Amino acid sequence: MEMGSYESDQVYENVDIKQPPSRRAGAQHGESATPVDSSDRPAASCGWAVWLLIALSCLLLAAIIALGVLFYNLQAKNLELQSQYSELDRNYTDISATVSDFQTKNLELQSRYSELERNYTDISARVCDACPQNWELFNGKCYYFSTDRMNWHSSRDNCTSLGGHLVIIESNGEQRFLSEKVWNITHEAKISNEEEQSHWIGLTDAVTEGTWLWVDGTRLNDKAKFWATRTHDKGKEPDDYKGDDPAGAQLQPKRNSKETWFDSSCKKQYERICESKTVIA
């Protein structure tokens, strides 16, 4: 057994094992050979590619999410705009209806205005024609203020010939109107004499002394009498004029329109105030 082992060892020693040149050359120079793993380089390259792909996928996902959010916002904004447009459309319809209604009412108002204008013209014409020329309209009656002077009886007859009568004063408003009118006439004419300012009215006690009657026969109303206060004794008119001729009442303008009547002889010459109904109803 030992002989056989020895021979085998010699056989193996004599065998020339061929090795790669590089390994042999290294062996010849006494350098140790380091094994090289050729699989390291491809593995590193695959790792960077995977990370790059992951990064690109993340960016793409982020972009998709951003686009999704943007699309959602745009869709919501679009719905809001559509709602606003619908509301504006409704408002426009309402405004159009309102404008149309206003136009209709405007046409109606124009028609009414034209009608009122025609009525005003008619009324103005009627008012202008309500009283004869040189007569003045007040409260549905016509009044004439003469510029010439006559006695009471002639004044009565003259007013009758003009289609009226000497004025019959029946209210505070009528008394105030007549007093202010006579006051203005006399002061515009610069008449300072009280006798020249006087105007006959249709009141007399010619039938019975102290019983004052209007020209139409009605008795003086105690609620509508405007006798003046006498300056010499602070008494009230009438002062019971005594004479051969009857007395009549004359209006003498004062600042106090409620105290303007004086009794006087019917023979005196004063201006007069005539009264008549309006020409039209």
LUMLUMTI-703423 format. One record per residue: x, y, z of N, C-alpha, C, CB in turn. Coordinates in steps of 0.02 Angstrom, whole numbers, padded with zeros to 5 digits, always signed. Glycine has a CB too. Layout:
XYZXYZXYZXYZ ...
//
This chain:
+00041-00059+00000+00000+00000+00000+00043+00061+00000-00047+00001+00059 +00091+00068+00033+00134+00125+00036+00168+00137-00029+00184+00118+00090 +00188+00088-00067+00221+00094-00131+00174+00124-00181+00246+00026-00156 +00113+00101-00177+00063+00127-00225+00051+00201-00213-00004+00090-00220 +00049+00222-00151+00037+00293-00137+00095+00335-00158+00025+00304-00063 +00150+00313-00153+00209+00350-00173+00210+00361-00246+00271+00315-00151 +00192+00310-00284+00191+00315-00357+00140+00364-00381+00179+00248-00389 +00085+00362-00345+00032+00411-00367+00053+00481-00356-00034+00399-00329 +00087+00493-00303+00110+00561-00291+00159+00583-00343+00141+00566-00223 +00201+00541-00365+00248+00559-00416+00214+00573-00481+00299+00505-00425 +00161+00536-00495+00125+00547-00558+00096+00616-00558+00069+00494-00568 +00066+00636-00503+00033+00702-00500+00085+00758-00502-00009+00708-00436 +00141+00747-00478+00193+00797-00479+00218+00808-00548+00249+00779-00433 +00219+00757-00589+00245+00764-00656+00195+00792-00705+00269+00698-00680 +00134+00798-00682+00083+00825-00729+00089+00900-00732+00010+00804-00707 +00095+00926-00790+00100+00999-00802+00031+01029-00811+00145+01015-00864 +00004+01058-00757-00064+01086-00759-00061+01154-00792-00096+01092-00687 -00098+01159-00846-00100+01222-00884-00145+01272-00848-00124+01210-00956 -00118+01331-00840-00155+01386-00808-00158+01445-00856-00122+01408-00741 -00204+01488-00843-00209+01548-00886-00145+01587-00884-00268+01594-00866 -00127+01618-00940-00063+01654-00944-00057+01706-00891-00055+01685-01010 -00110+01740-00879-00104+01796-00831-00090+01770-00762-00168+01837-00830 -00119+01715-00747-00108+01688-00681-00038+01660-00676-00160+01635-00664 -00016+01632-00730+00052+01608-00728+00102+01663-00724+00066+01565-00787 +00089+01717-00761+00136+01773-00760+00137+01803-00691+00117+01826-00812 +00082+01806-00662+00081+01834-00595+00117+01789-00547+00010+01846-00571 +00109+01727-00559+00142+01681-00515+00216+01686-00522+00119+01610-00528 +00237+01698-00583+00308+01703-00595+00337+01763-00561+00323+01706-00669 +00302+01816-00556+00329+01876-00524+00316+01877-00449+00299+01939-00555 +00286+01826-00426+00275+01821-00354+00216+01861-00330+00336+01843-00318 +00169+01883-00374+00109+01923-00354+00052+01876-00341+00090+01975-00409 +00012+01896-00295-00049+01857-00280-00105+01878-00325-00070+01865-00206 -00144+01835-00349-00198+01849-00396-00263+01859-00358-00206+01791-00448 -00299+01915-00374-00364+01932-00341-00420+01913-00387-00370+02008-00324 -00466+01874-00364-00521+01853-00408-00566+01912-00425-00562+01797-00375 -00591+01919-00485-00634+01975-00510-00704+01947-00522-00606+02006-00576 -00755+01980-00490-00825+01960-00499-00855+02004-00554-00867+01967-00432 -00864+01973-00610-00887+02011-00668-00961+02029-00663-00876+01972-00732 -00997+02005-00614-01070+02019-00608-01084+02084-00571-01105+01962-00573 -01035+02122-00541-01046+02184-00502-01069+02241-00545-00983+02204-00465 -01040+02252-00604-01057+02311-00645-01128+02308-00672-01009+02316-00704 -01152+02258-00700-01223+02257-00723-01271+02268-00666-01239+02191-00757 -01259+02244-00606-01304+02252-00550-01310+02325-00530-01282+02211-00490 -01253+02363-00529-01254+02434-00511-01293+02474-00561-01183+02462-00505 -01284+02459-00625-01321+02494-00678-01395+02483-00671-01297+02473-00747 -01418+02425-00656-01489+02410-00647-01518+02447-00588-01501+02335-00639 -01481+02457-00534-01506+02493-00475-01521+02565-00490-01455+02488-00418 -01474+02599-00525-01486+02670-00543-01546+02676-00590-01424+02701-00577 -01556+02631-00634-01613+02633-00680-01678+02626-00642-01607+02578-00733 -01678+02581-00592-01739+02571-00552-01757+02634-00514-01730+02512-00503 -01706+02665-00482-01720+02727-00444-01743+02784-00490-01657+02749-00405 -01714+02788-00548-01735+02840-00595-01807+02828-00617-01688+02841-00657 -01824+02765-00630-01892+02748-00651-01942+02764-00595-01897+02674-00670 -01921+02748-00532-01965+02764-00475-01976+02840-00470-01935+02737-00410 -01921+02878-00479-01926+02951-00474-01971+02978-00528-01857+02984-00479 -01963+02953-00589-02005+02975-00644-02078+02957-00631-01981+02945-00710 -02088+02898-00603-02157+02877-00587-02188+02922-00536-02157+02804-00562 -02148+02942-00485-02174+02988-00433-02192+03056-00463-02121+02998-00377 -02146+03080-00507-02160+03144-00540-02223+03140-00582-02101+03166-00583 -02229+03084-00618-02288+03075-00660-02351+03071-00617-02282+03012-00703 -02346+03035-00561-02403+03030-00516-02422+03099-00488-02389+02981-00459 -02370+03137-00468-02383+03204-00442-02416+03247-00495-02317+03237-00417 -02391+03241-00557-02420+03280-00612-02493+03260-00624-02378+03270-00677 -02505+03194-00620-02575+03170-00630-02620+03197-00575-02577+03092-00632 -02595+03195-00512-02635+03221-00456-02648+03295-00465-02599+03208-00389 -02594+03333-00484-02602+03405-00494-02652+03420-00549-02535+03437-00510 -02646+03383-00603-02694+03392-00658-02765+03374-00637-02674+03350-00719 -02770+03322-00595-02837+03302-00570-02867+03357-00527-02832+03237-00531 -02825+03385-00481-02849+03439-00438-02869+03500-00480-02795+03459-00387 -02825+03516-00530-02839+03573-00574-02904+03562-00612-02781+03585-00622 -02912+03501-00637-02974+03484-00675-03035+03490-00630-02970+03413-00706 -03028+03466-00567-03084+03470-00520-03102+03543-00506-03068+03433-00454 -03049+03584-00494-03061+03655-00481-03094+03690-00541-02996+03690-00463 -03067+03673-00601-03096+03703-00661-03168+03681-00671-03054+03684-00723 -03182+03618-00655-03250+03593-00662-03296+03628-00612-03253+03517-00652 -03271+03636-00550-03311+03671-00500-03322+03744-00520-03277+03668-00430 -03268+03776-00546-03275+03845-00570-03323+03850-00628-03207+03874-00590 -03321+03801-00671-03366+03800-00729-03439+03794-00706-03349+03742-00776 -03450+03750-00655-03518+03743-00628-03541+03808-00596-03521+03685-00577 -03495+03841-00560-03512+03905-00529-03528+03958-00581-03453+03929-00484 -03487+03960-00634-03500+04008-00688-03566+03993-00723-03442+04006-00739 -03581+03929-00732-03645+03911-00763-03703+03933-00719-03648+03835-00775 -03694+03924-00652-03747+03946-00606-03755+04022-00609-03730+03924-00535 -03698+04058-00609-03702+04131-00614-03733+04153-00680-03632+04161-00607 -03715+04117-00733-03744+04134-00798-03820+04124-00798-03712+04092-00855 -03841+04068-00767-03913+04054-00763-03948+04108-00723-03926+03986-00732 -03916+04129-00667-03945+04183-00626-03948+04248-00665-03905+04192-00561 -03893+04264-00700-03892+04325-00740-03945+04322-00795-03823+04335-00772 -03953+04263-00823-04004+04255-00875-04074+04267-00847-03999+04185-00907 -04085+04240-00786-04150+04252-00753-04159+04325-00738-04156+04210-00689 -04105+04356-00711-04109+04428-00696-04121+04469-00759-04045+04451-00662 -04089+04450-00812-04099+04486-00876-04171+04480-00899-04051+04460-00930 -04198+04419-00890-04268+04408-00909-04314+04452-00866-04288+04334-00902 -04299+04453-00800-04340+04494-00755-04333+04568-00772-04319+04483-00682 -04270+04590-00785-04259+04660-00802-04294+04678-00868-04184+04675-00808 -04290+04632-00916-04325+04644-00979-04400+04651-00969-04310+04588-01029 -04427+04608-00925-04499+04613-00910-04515+04678-00875-04521+04553-00867 -04470+04698-00828-04481+04761-00792-04477+04820-00839-04429+04769-00736 -04427+04820-00884-04420+04874-00932-04482+04877-00977-04356+04864-00975 -04505+04819-00997-04565+04817-01039-04625+04845-01001-04579+04746-01062 -04629+04827-00936-04684+04853-00895-04679+04928-00887-04684+04820-00826 -04617+04953-00876-04606+05025-00870-04625+05060-00935-04533+05040-00852 -04607+05031-00991-04624+05061-01055-04699+05065-01064-04592+05022-01112 -04733+05011-01044-04807+05012-01048-04837+05066-01004-04835+04943-01030 -04811+05069-00941-04836+05120-00895-04818+05190-00918-04807+05108-00825 -04759+05197-00949-04739+05262-00975-04787+05284-01030-04668+05259-01001 -04805+05237-01072-04854+05254-01125-04921+05274-01095-04863+05195-01174 -04941+05237-01041-05003+05254-01008-05000+05323-00977-05021+05202-00955 -04942+05338-00944-04933+05403-00912-04933+05459-00964-04868+05405-00872 -04900+05446-01021-04899+05496-01074-04970+05509-01100-04854+05473-01131 -05008+05454-01105-05077+05462-01127-05118+05502-01076-05109+05394-01139 -05107+05486-01012-05143+05523-00960-05120+05595-00957-05132+05489-00891 -05055+05606-00966-05029+05675-00965-05060+05715-01022-04952+05675-00971 -05064+05684-01081-05094+05719-01137-05167+05735-01123-05089+05676-01201 -05201+05686-01091-05271+05698-01074-05278+05754-01023-05303+05634-01047 -05234+05753-00971-05235+05806-00921-05218+05874-00951-05186+05789-00865 -05171+05873-00998-05153+05936-01031-05213+05964-01070-05093+05925-01079 -05249+05918-01104-05308+05941-01140-05361+05967-01092-05336+05884-01183 -05369+05929-01036-05418+05951-00986-05398+06018-00955-05426+05898-00931 -05332+06026-00942-05309+06089-00914-05321+06147-00962-05234+06085-00897 -05309+06133-01026-05321+06185-01075-05395+06203-01077-05298+06162-01145 -05437+06151-01074-05510+06164-01074-05531+06202-01012-05549+06097-01079 -05503+06180-00954-05521+06214-00891-05496+06285-00892-05492+06176-00831 -05434+06295-00915-05407+06363-00919-05451+06407-00962-05335+06362-00946 -05471+06379-01019-05514+06418-01064-05580+06433-01029-05526+06380-01130 -05607+06384-00993-05670+06394-00959-05663+06445-00903-05696+06329-00932 -05606+06440-00865-05594+06488-00811-05588+06559-00839-05532+06470-00771 -05551+06564-00893-05543+06630-00924-05610+06657-00948-05493+06626-00983 -05653+06612-00968-05719+06633-00993-05772+06632-00939-05740+06589-01051 -05752+06614-00876-05802+06607-00823-05832+06674-00804-05771+06575-00762 -05793+06726-00809-05816+06793-00790-05812+06840-00850-05774+06822-00731 -05856+06890-00852-05851+06940-00907-05785+06978-00903-05910+06989-00903 -05770+07012-00955-05708+07051-00958-05707+07103-00902-05699+07085-01026 -05649+07110-00870-05638+07158-00815-05670+07136-00749-05665+07226-00835 -05697+07075-00748-05722+07047-00685-05671+06997-00660-05792+07015-00695 -05670+06986-00594-05622+06940-00563-05658+06881-00532-05579+06977-00511 -05627+06823-00540-05656+06761-00514-05630+06747-00445-05641+06701-00561 -05676+06731-00399-05657+06709-00332-05710+06663-00304-05646+06770-00284 -05689+06602-00288-05732+06554-00254-05799+06545-00290-05745+06577-00183 -05795+06540-00356-05855+06525-00396-05899+06585-00410-05894+06474-00361 -05876+06646-00395-05915+06706-00409-05871+06756-00446-05943+06737-00344 -05903+06802-00480-05867+06854-00517-05878+06921-00483-05891+06857-00591 -05825+06962-00481-05828+07026-00447-05801+07081-00492-05789+07024-00380 -05837+07139-00489-05816+07196-00529-05803+07255-00482-05871+07214-00582 -05744+07284-00489-05724+07341-00448-05722+07402-00494-05654+07330-00413 -05768+07447-00484-05775+07504-00530-05719+07555-00518-05843+07538-00521 -05709+07596-00567-05661+07651-00561-05696+07719-00559-05610+07650-00619 -05760+07720-00575-05799+07782-00572-05842+07781-00508-05844+07792-00635 -05870+07838-00491-05908+07846-00428-05981+07861-00443-05877+07901-00384 -06024+07832-00402-06096+07844-00406-06124+07842-00335-06132+07791-00452 -06187+07867-00327-06220+07858-00262-06244+07786-00255-06279+07908-00255 -06271+07771-00196-06287+07701-00182-06340+07675-00231-06313+07693-00111 -06394+07711-00243-06447+07688-00286-06423+07679-00359-06505+07737-00284 -06384+07727-00382-06358+07721-00451-06310+07662-00456-06324+07787-00472 -06271+07652-00404-06225+07594-00403-06264+07529-00406-06180+07596-00341 -06319+07526-00367-06362+07466-00369-06389+07453-00439-06420+07473-00319 -06414+07505-00470-06443+07498-00537-06390+07480-00589-06480+07562-00557 -06331+07510-00582-06277+07495-00629-06256+07422-00626-06217+07540-00616 -06249+07395-00566-06230+07324-00558-06284+07280-00588-06220+07307-00483 -06348+07299-00580-06402+07260-00608-06398+07260-00684-06470+07287-00585 -06382+07318-00713-06377+07323-00786-06319+07282-00813-06369+07396-00807 -06270+07268-00772-06212+07227-00793-06225+07153-00784-06150+07248-00754 -06284+07136-00761-06301+07065-00752-06287+07040-00683-06264+07024-00801 -06276+07084-00635-06262+07062-00567-06300+07103-00516-06189+07065-00553 -06268+07117-00460-06298+07158-00407-06242+07185-00363-06351+07118-00365 -06258+07236-00324-06209+07258-00274-06190+07198-00230-06236+07317-00231 -06127+07193-00213-06102+07132-00181-06138+07117-00116-06028+07139-00169 -06151+07053-00106-06178+07026-00043-06124+06984-00011-06244+06984-00056 -06100+07005+00047-06044+06971+00080-06070+06921+00130-05998+07023+00116 -06053+06858+00120-06083+06804+00159-06034+06764+00201-06118+06757+00113 -05969+06778+00196-05920+06738+00234-05858+06778+00249-05902+06674+00194 -05819+06752+00296-05755+06785+00314-05707+06784+00255-05722+06749+00374 -05706+06729+00217-05661+06724+00160-05678+06776+00107-05663+06655+00130 -05742+06785+00094-05763+06834+00044-05747+06904+00068-05839+06827+00030 -05759+06918+00132-05743+06984+00160-05668+06999+00156-05767+06987+00234 -05627+06949+00172-05555+06959+00169-05531+06972+00098-05519+06898+00198 -05558+06933+00050-05540+06943-00020-05556+07013-00044-05575+06892-00064 -05617+07037-00029-05638+07103-00051-05597+07158-00018-05713+07113-00037 -05585+07151+00047-05546+07203+00083-05475+07208+00056-05545+07188+00158 -05443+07150+00047-05374+07151+00022-05372+07178-00049-05344+07081+00024 -05422+07160-00090-05423+07184-00159-05430+07260-00161-05480+07152-00198 -05477+07288-00122-05486+07361-00121-05425+07395-00092-05549+07379-00079 -05395+07364-00041-05333+07392-00011-05279+07398-00064-05309+07348+00048 -05269+07345-00103-05217+07345-00155-05232+07396-00209-05210+07275-00186 -05295+07401-00229-05314+07448-00282-05300+07520-00261-05389+07441-00300 -05322+07537-00202-05314+07606-00178-05241+07624-00165-05355+07617-00115 -05202+07576-00141-05132+07591-00126-05089+07591-00189-05104+07541-00077 -05108+07551-00239-05072+07555-00303-05087+07622-00337-05093+07497-00348 -05148+07647-00328-05166+07712-00356-05144+07770-00311-05242+07716-00368 -05114+07753-00254-05090+07803-00206-05146+07849-00182-05033+07845-00237 -05203+07818-00167-05260+07855-00141-05257+07851-00065-05328+07826-00169 -05248+07906-00032-05243+07908+00041-05306+07932+00074-05185+07952+00061 -05349+07968+00038-05411+07993+00066-05460+07936+00078-05442+08046+00020 -05485+07930+00140-05528+07874+00158-05593+07875+00119-05542+07875+00232 -05620+07934+00107-05682+07939+00069-05672+07913-00002-05708+08011+00067 -05616+07929-00031-05602+07906-00100-05586+07831-00103-05545+07946-00129 -05568+07802-00047-05554+07730-00044-05618+07688-00037-05507+07715+00013 -05672+07719-00019-05734+07683-00003-05767+07653-00065-05782+07729+00033 -05799+07594-00056-05837+07560-00108-05905+07540-00081-05798+07498-00135 -05958+07556-00118-06024+07535-00098-06031+07459-00101-06077+07569-00144 -06067+07432-00049-06086+07362-00050-06162+07359-00047-06053+07321+00009 -06191+07302-00058-06264+07296-00066-06302+07290-00001-06280+07238-00107 -06287+07333+00049-06319+07330+00114-06349+07399+00131-06269+07308+00169 -06412+07402+00154-06445+07466+00171-06499+07455+00224-06477+07497+00107 -06514+07509+00261-06570+07508+00308-06624+07556+00284-06547+07526+00380 -06630+07563+00218-06678+07610+00189-06750+07592+00204-06668+07614+00113 -06767+07529+00212-06835+07509+00225-06855+07526+00296-06845+07434+00212 -06813+07503+00344-06825+07517+00415-06760+07538+00446-06855+07454+00451 -06760+07596+00478-06700+07621+00510-06674+07571+00561-06714+07688+00544 -06610+07554+00552-06577+07508+00598-06584+07435+00579-06605+07518+00666 -06627+07420+00530-06633+07352+00506-06598+07346+00439-06709+07331+00500 -06543+07312+00440-06500+07310+00380-06516+07249+00338-06425+07310+00400 -06531+07264+00275-06550+07212+00227-06503+07215+00167-06623+07220+00205 -06490+07156+00138-06452+07152+00076-06499+07167+00017-06419+07083+00067 -06471+07180-00040-06510+07200-00099-06558+07145-00121-06464+07219-00156 -06546+07083-00101-06592+07029-00119-06646+07020-00067-06554+06964-00129 -06649+07065-00016-06701+07063+00034-06684+07022+00096-06762+07037+00005 -06628+06986+00096-06609+06946+00155-06580+06991+00210-06558+06892+00136 -06593+06971+00272-06571+07010+00329-06497+06997+00343-06614+06994+00391 -06463+07047+00369-06392+07040+00385-06382+06985+00437-06363+07107+00411 -06337+06940+00422-06322+06884+00467-06273+06908+00521-06292+06824+00428 -06293+06898+00583-06250+06920+00639-06182+06886+00638-06284+06908+00705 -06177+06827+00607-06113+06790+00605-06069+06813+00547-06126+06715+00598 -06094+06855+00504-06054+06879+00447-06066+06954+00438-06072+06840+00381 -06048+06992+00490-06051+07065+00484-05984+07093+00508-06110+07094+00526 -05963+07146+00474-05894+07170+00484-05893+07246+00492-05849+07148+00424 -05933+07271+00538-05935+07342+00551-05871+07366+00583-05995+07359+00596 -05850+07426+00565-05788+07454+00591-05798+07484+00661-05761+07508+00543 -05742+07492+00696-05743+07526+00761-05734+07601+00749-05688+07498+00808 -05779+07641+00779-05774+07714+00770-05716+07741+00811-05840+07749+00791 -05679+07786+00781-05619+07812+00815-05636+07865+00867-05572+07843+00764 -05693+07901+00859-05706+07957+00905-05735+07934+00972-05755+08005+00872 -05772+07879+00973-05800+07856+01036-05787+07782+01050-05875+07869+01037 -05747+07751+01007-05729+07680+01014-05790+07634+01009-05694+07668+01081 -05846+07661+00982-05905+07620+00973-05902+07585+00905-05968+07663+00979 -05952+07544+00893-05955+07506+00831-06002+07541+00782-05979+07435+00845 -05984+07538+00719-06031+07556+00666-06086+07503+00663-05993+07562+00596 -06144+07519+00636-06164+07583+00608-06182+07634+00663-06225+07574+00561 -06171+07697+00648-06184+07749+00698-06253+07781+00689-06130+07803+00694 -06299+07742+00656-06369+07765+00648-06370+07834+00616-06405+07766+00716 -06346+07835+00554-06346+07898+00516-06416+07927+00514-06319+07886+00444 -06421+07991+00531-06485+08026+00531-06484+08077+00474-06499+08060+00600 -06534+08075+00432-06539+08123+00378-06603+08113+00338-06478+08118+00332 -06612+08154+00289-06673+08148+00248-06669+08089+00200-06684+08212+00210 -06608+08066+00184-06600+08011+00138-06578+07949+00176-06547+08029+00083 -06594+07890+00150-06575+07827+00184-06500+07817+00184-06610+07767+00151 -06479+07769+00224-06408+07753+00230-06392+07688+00195-06387+07750+00304 -06332+07686+00169-06306+07625+00139-06240+07608+00172-06299+07632+00063 -06216+07547+00160-06152+07526+00189-06098+07529+00136-06157+07454+00217 -06041+07553+00157-05983+07556+00113-05924+07522+00147-05966+07629+00094 -05883+07491+00104-05823+07456+00128-05764+07502+00119-05812+07389+00089 -05730+07514+00175-05671+07557+00174-05612+07515+00196-05681+07620+00221 -05562+07505+00152-05509+07456+00167-05467+07475+00228-05463+07449+00106 -05458+07427+00272-05417+07434+00331-05370+07374+00336-05460+07441+00396 -05319+07381+00376-05274+07324+00385-05310+07267+00420-05212+07346+00426 -05358+07282+00462-05399+07230+00493-05460+07219+00449-05420+07250+00566 -05459+07166+00410-05512+07155+00361-05580+07140+00392-05492+07099+00314 -05582+07128+00457-05646+07113+00490-05682+07175+00514-05634+07066+00547 -05653+07232+00505-05686+07295+00527-05678+07347+00473-05655+07320+00594 -05717+07340+00419-05710+07385+00362-05777+07416+00340-05680+07348+00304 -05833+07402+00374-05897+07429+00352-05915+07494+00390-05952+07376+00362 -05940+07542+00352-05964+07604+00380-06032+07620+00348-05914+07663+00367 -06078+07649+00388-06140+07671+00358-06132+07744+00336-06200+07663+00407 -06164+07761+00282-06156+07828+00254-06218+07846+00214-06093+07832+00209 -06227+07910+00201-06283+07933+00162-06281+07903+00092-06284+08010+00157 -06339+07880+00069-06342+07849+00002-06328+07899-00053-06410+07818-00009 -06327+07964-00037-06315+08014-00088-06240+08022-00103-06344+08081-00066 -06199+07997-00060-06127+08006-00071-06103+07966-00131-06087+07985-00008 -06050+07991-00161-06024+07960-00222-05963+07916-00203-06004+08015-00274 -05971+07852-00213-05916+07806-00200-05909+07758-00260-05929+07766-00134 -05852+07727-00263-05844+07671-00310-05886+07613-00285-05769+07651-00319 -05893+07560-00323-05938+07506-00305-05907+07438-00320-06005+07514-00342 -05935+07388-00287-05916+07319-00299-05978+07282-00322-05884+07285-00235 -05976+07257-00384-06032+07217-00410-06014+07143-00405-06048+07236-00483 -06065+07102-00401-06057+07030-00396-06104+06995-00444-06069+07006-00323 -06081+06941-00474-06126+06901-00517-06103+06829-00516-06126+06929-00590 -06146+06785-00540-06128+06715-00547-06080+06706-00606-06191+06671-00557 -06045+06651-00606-06000+06638-00663-06040+06624-00725-05953+06578-00647 -06009+06637-00782-06043+06626-00846-06057+06553-00858-06001+06654-00904 -06009+06510-00835-06017+06438-00844-06025+06406-00776-05956+06407-00881 -06054+06345-00776-06065+06311-00712-06000+06283-00687-06117+06256-00719 
//
